[in-house]
Amino acid sequence: MIDSALIQKLREIVGTGNVLTSKVNLVTYGYDATADVPQGRPDVIVMPTTAEQVQQVVNLARRNGVAIYSRGAGTNLSGGTIPVEKGIVLSLQKMNKIVEVDAENLTAVVQPGVIIQELNNAAAKHGLMYPPDPGTVTTATMGGSVAENSGGLRGLKYGVTKHYVMGMEVVLANGDRVRFGGKTVKNVTAYDFSNLFVGSEGTLGIIVEITCKLLPAPKYRRAMLATYKSVSDAGNTVSAIIKAQVIPATLEILDNMTIRTVEDFAHVGLPVEAEALLLIEVDGMAEEVVAREAEAVVRCVNENHGNLRVANSDAERDALWAARRAALPALASLNNTVVLEDATVPRSHITDMLLELRAIATKYKLTMGTFGHAGDGNLHPTILADKNNKDEMDRVHHAVDEIFAAALRFGGTLSGEHGIGIAKMKYLGNEIGETGLDLMRTLKNALDPAHMFNPGKLVPFPKKEEAEVSHAR
């Protein structure tokens, strides 16, 4: 229970201005970017500025049986930061220092509140880049991105967040601070603790510093727009490009619903008559290699009945990617509820999944736009609905059930980059089985026995254990 005395102690730790208790703030920090999940209401928001302050807050919360929900910018799409059991929302946005960009070792050290784009801006001064590129790159924080193992538009060629975390510092549930990894390219000392915390969604510890890998920024790139009269041709082009052993930096898809909505929203000159389009970019350090890969892409597009347009300037390229990044806000403008999923399938089944999504939308009479990272099989079916229409929302829930079932049937996964949070916990056993769930519970119990960190997320506990934890509090 958080009373005025405990709030005063929090003020003494982080400063009065870094403890928020007004009704407006409690409502603001009670939700994230996820639709169709219950909102929460924390007792207090605490905004530490140092790792030592985080430790003190954790120790105070543990002694008083109070839950802690660590949070970045709240751009996650799984309900992962919602304070379902009240307690403390620990906002790490003020821990926003880029500690170091080490160009000699191709690394950076950052605090969790650093915005990803700001890290890229700092790295660019050295001719480097941090490749993970989520759609919210200009607002998402490094800590949140690591906790969610974010992907993004460049995931096909460059990988996702876990491929760029070399080390970190974490505050554990017992208040200890521990450091894993570092700047060395090779490190097999002990368990790979860093990767345990990547994607853990704040359930195992609080990340207070990250050492990440940087890469030399490519000198050459070629961006292209391919349009199609059928979704199947677009999906088949994706498979053909990969089969041709070309790995584009980005290979994105928009279906007709998304194309029309983005064009109405952003007026960027998209072909609204196309059933689907692909946004493709190849890049590299050698101009001849980029040119050769671009030629292979052109062949694949032509063989699959696509029409191709090449961006002839940086301005044209930037317009194409602005269109892609506008997909979610454009679709979100159509109704009061946006249910955005990220079911992911092997690339060989991208066409199957696209057709399945279309059939599901038709079956349940729903408005659905699909876009996503086609090159790595990560699609974002986006359902637009009215949350006040019970019948429609029931149909939405049935459709989501079928979307995940289809992804698993095709050998895919529940989540390519959005995480599990609250939204997907009920499906988790369908993918990893009861043995997998038990292993997750074992890890959670070992590192956070009181279930203080982000309770009710990612790890579904049996009802008996849930009752025991609540009683312990």
N, C-alpha and C positions, 0 to 999 in steps of 0.2 A: 504494500500500500504506500502510495506517495502522498505525504502530507506536507504542510508548510515548512516543517523543520527539515525534511529531506530536500525540498526545493532550495532552502537556504544553504544547505551544505553543497548542493550542486553549484549555486552561485559563487560560493567561496572557492570552488575548484576552477571554474572556467571564466568567472566574471559575470556580473549581473546582466550585462548586455548580451551575453551568449546563452542565456536561459530564457526561453520563450514560453509563456503560459496563457496568452490571450486566446479567446475563443476563435478568432480569425486564424491564428497560427495553428491551433490544434486541428481545425478543420483542414487547413491547407496541407498539413503533413499527415493527414489521415488517409490519403489516397496517392496513387501513382498514375502512370499513363495507361493502366490496364482498365478496360471496360468490362462490365458484367461480372464483377467480383465485389464482395461486400467491402464497404469502406470501414475504416477503423477510427479511433479517436485516442491519441496518446494522452498521457497525463502531463507530459512536459517535453519540450524540444531542447536538446543540449547541443551546443556547437563548440566542440573543443578546438584548440589551435595547436596543440602539441601532443605527441605520443604519451608523454607523462600524464597529461590531463585525461587521456583516454583510459589509461591504467587506473587512475583514481576513481573515475566514474564507474568502471567495471567493478572495482572492489566495493564501492558503496552500494551498487545495485545488487551484487551477490549477497552482501550481508543483510540486505533488506528484502530479498526475494523478488526483485523487480526485473521484468523483461527489458531487453535492449534490442532495438531495431536499428542497425546501422544503415545509413542512407547516403547516396550521392545526390544526383540531380533528379531522381525519381522518374527517369525516362523508361524504366523497364516495363515489359509487357506481359508479366506473369503474376502480378500482385505481390511481388517479392518483397516490397518494403512496407506493406500495409501493417500497422500495429494492431493485430487482431486481439491481443490481450492487454490493451492499454500499455502502461509502462513508459519507457524512455525512447523517443526517437533520437538517435545519435547522428546528427547531420555532420558529415566530414567535409563539407564544402569550403570551410575556412582553412582547412589544411591543404592549401593550394599552391605550394611552392615547388617549382622545378629546382630540385637541389643541385643537379648537375647534368650537363650534356657532355659526355666524354667521347669526343670524336675519334680519339686515338684507339679506344676500345669498342667503338660502335655501340655504346650503351647510354642510357639515361637513368637517373635516379629521381623519382618524383614522389610527392605526397599524394594521398588518395583523392584529394579534391581538385587536382589539376584537370582542366578540360582537355580532351584528346586533341582538339584542333590547336590548342595553345602549345602542346608538346610538339606537334608537327611544325608549327610556326618556328619554334626554337630550333628544332632539328634542321629545318630547311636552310638556316644560316650556315650550316656546315655541309650542305649538299646531301643531307640524310633525310630519312622519313621513318615514321612509326607506322607500319602497314595496316594494322586493324582499322577498319573504316566503317563503323556502324552508321546507319542513316541519321542518327542524332549526333554526329561527330562534333558539331559546334556547341553542344550543350552537355553531352554525356561526360562523366568524370572517369578518370583512370581507375579509381577504386571500384566504382560500380561496374565498369567494363570487365575488370578482372574477376569480380565476384560473380558475374553472370557469364563469363567466358564469351564475350561478345564476338560476333563475326563481322559481317558487313560486305560491302560491294567488292572488295579486293580479296575476299577469302579464297576464291578458286585458285589463284596463283600463289598468294602470299600466306595463306593460312589464317588462323583465328588467334584470339588473344593468348591462349595457352602456349602458342609457339613463340611468343615474344617475352614471356615472363621468365627472367633468369634468377630472380631471387626476390625476397620480400621480408618485411618485418611485420609481425602479427602480435596482437594482444590476445592472450588466451583467457578462458573463462575464470581461471584462478588468479588472474591479474598479472601473470608473468608476461614478459615481452621476449619474443624469441625471433631470431633472424635465420633465414634459410637462403642458401645459394649465394650468388654474387655475380661478379663480372667475368668470371672464367667461362670460356666456351664449353669446357668439359667439367662436369662435376657429378660424380656418382657416390659422394660421401653420404651415407645414411639413406633413409627413404627419401623419395622425391616429394618432400613436404610442400614445396611451392605449388606443384600441380594438384596436390590434395586440396589446397585452399582456392585455387582457380576454379570458378564455377560452383563454389560451395554456398553461394547466395547468402553469405553472412551468418550461416548456421553453425560454423565451427570456431570462428574467431573474427577479430576486427583487424583488417589490413591497414597499417599506418604508414607503410613506405613500400615502394615497388622499384625494383631494378629491372629495366626492360631493354630488350635488344632493338637496335636501330639498323636500318639497311641503307646503302647508297641509293639515292633517288634515281630512277631510270632517266636517261638523257633523251630517249626517243619514245614516241608513242603515236598510235594511230587509232582514232575513234571512228566507229561506223554504226549506222542505223540500218537494220534490215527489217523489212515489213513483209507480212504474209497474209494470204487469203484464208489460211486455215491454221488452227492451233497445232495440229499434228505436224505440219511442215516446220513450224518454229521449233517444236520439241525435237524433231528429227535432226534439225540443223545443229542443235546443241550436241547431240550424240555424235554427229559426224565430225564436228570440230575437235572433240576430245579424241575420237578414233584416229583423226589425222595427226595426233600427237602435238597439237597446239594447245597450250594452256594460256588463255587470255588473262590479262590482269582482272578484267571484269567481263561478265557475260550475263546480262540481266534481261528479264522478260517482263512484258506488260501485255495483258489481254485487252480485248476491245473495250470492255467496260472501264478499265483503268485508263486506257488511252483517251477515250472520250472525256472522262472526268478530269484528267490532268490538263487536257487542252482547254476545257471550259474554265478551269481554275487558273492556269498559268499562261495560256496563250503563247506557247512556244513553237507552234507550227507542226504539231504531230499529225500524222495521217489518220484521221478519225474513221476512215472506212476500213482500215486494216483490222483483221481478226486478232492479230498478235504482232508484236514487234520485239526485236532483240537489240539491245544496246551492247556493243562489243568494243573492247579496247585491248590492243596488244601493246606491250611496252618492252623496253630493254636498254642495254647499254650500247649495243651496236646497231647502227641504222640498217645495215643489210639484213640482220636477223629479224628486225621488226618488219621490214618490207616483205621478207619471205613468209613470215607468219601471216601477215595481212593478206597476201596472195592466196594462201591456203584457206583462210576464212572466206574470201570472195568465192572460191570454188565451192565450198560447202554450202554457202548461201544459194548460189546459182543452181546447184544440183538439187536443192530442196525447194525450188520455185519461189525464192525470195527476191525482193527488189532491194538493192543496196545503195546507200548514200554514205559517202565518206566525209567526215568533218575536215574542212580545209584550213581551219584556223583554230587557235585556242578559244576564241569566242564561240565558234560553232560547237566545239567539244564541250565547253562549259555549259552551253545551253542544253545539250543532250543530258548531261548528268544532273542539271537542275531539274529537268523533267522527271528523271527517275526519283530524285529525292522529294519531289512534290507529290509522289503517288499516295502516300499515307495521308498527309494533310488534305489533299484534294478529295479523296474518298471520305475522309472524316467529316467533310463539310456537307455531306448529303443527308445525314440523319443524326439523331441524338445518341446513338450507340454504335460503336465500331468494334466488332469482335475480330481481332487480327491474330491469326495463328501462324505457326512456322513449321508445320509438318515437313519432314525432309525425307527424300527417297534416293536410292542410288541413281546416278545419272542415266543409266540405261533404262530407267522407268519414268523419266521425266514426262514423256508423252502420255504414258498410261495415267499418271497422276493428274496431269492437266485435264484430260478427258473425264476422269473420275470426278474432279472438282466441279466441272461444268454439269455433270449428271446430278450431283448432289444438290447443287443450287436449283436446278430445274425440279427435282423431286420435291423439295421442301418450299418451292415458290419463294425463293429468297433472292435479294439483290446482293450479288457477290462479285467483287473484282479481285483478280489474282495478279500479283506481281512478285518479283523475288529474284534470287540469285540462281538462275537456271543452271549455270555452269557447275554448281556443286549440289544440285538437286534440292535446294532450299527454297521452297515456295511459300508465299504469304497470302493464302486465301483470306480475303477481308470481307466480312459480312456486315452490311449496313442495315440497321434495324431500329425500331422504335421501342425503347425500353418500357414504355407504358402500354404496349400491346402484348398482353400475356400470351395469346395464341402465337403471335409471331416469335416471341422469345422462346417459347417451347420448341418451335420448329428450328430455331437457331441452335438450341442445345442438342437436338437430335442430329442436326447436320454436323456439328462439331464432333460428336461421337463417331459419326461415319468417316469424317476426315481423318481422324487418328487411326481408326481401324484400317482404313485403306493404306495409310502410310506404312503401318506395321505389316500389312499383307504383302506389300511390295518390297519388304526387307528394309524399311526405313526406320525412322526414329520419331518420337513425339516432339522433339524440339531440336532444331539445328542451332539456334543461337539465343532464343528468348528465355530459356530456363524453364523451371517447373513451378516455383513459387507456390501460390495457392491454386492457380487455375488448372494445373494439370496433374495434381497429386493423385486424383482418383484413377488416372490411367497408368500410373507409373508401374504398377505390378504387371500390367499387360506386356510391358517391354522387358523388364528385368527379372520378373518372377519373384516369388516369396523369398527365395534364397538371397536374391539381390537386395530386397527390402531389408532383410535381417542384417545383412552386412552394413547397410547404411545406418541402421539403428545402432549397431554395435559401435561404429565410429562416432556417431553423435553422442551416445552415452559415455564414451571414453573421454571425449574432449570437452563436452558440455553436459555433465551429469544432471544439472538442475534445469536443463533446457532453457537457459536464460537468453541465449542468442537467437533472435528471429524465430521464436516458437511458432509452430503451425505452418511452417514452410518447408518445402522440398522433401522432408522426411516424414512420411505418414506413419504414425504410431498406432498400434492396436489400442482399442478403447480403454482397456485396463491400464495401460501405461500412461495414456493421456490423463486419466483420472488420478493416478498416483503422482504425476508431475504437478497437476493443478493443486492437489492436496499439500504437496511439499512447499508450494509457494504460500 
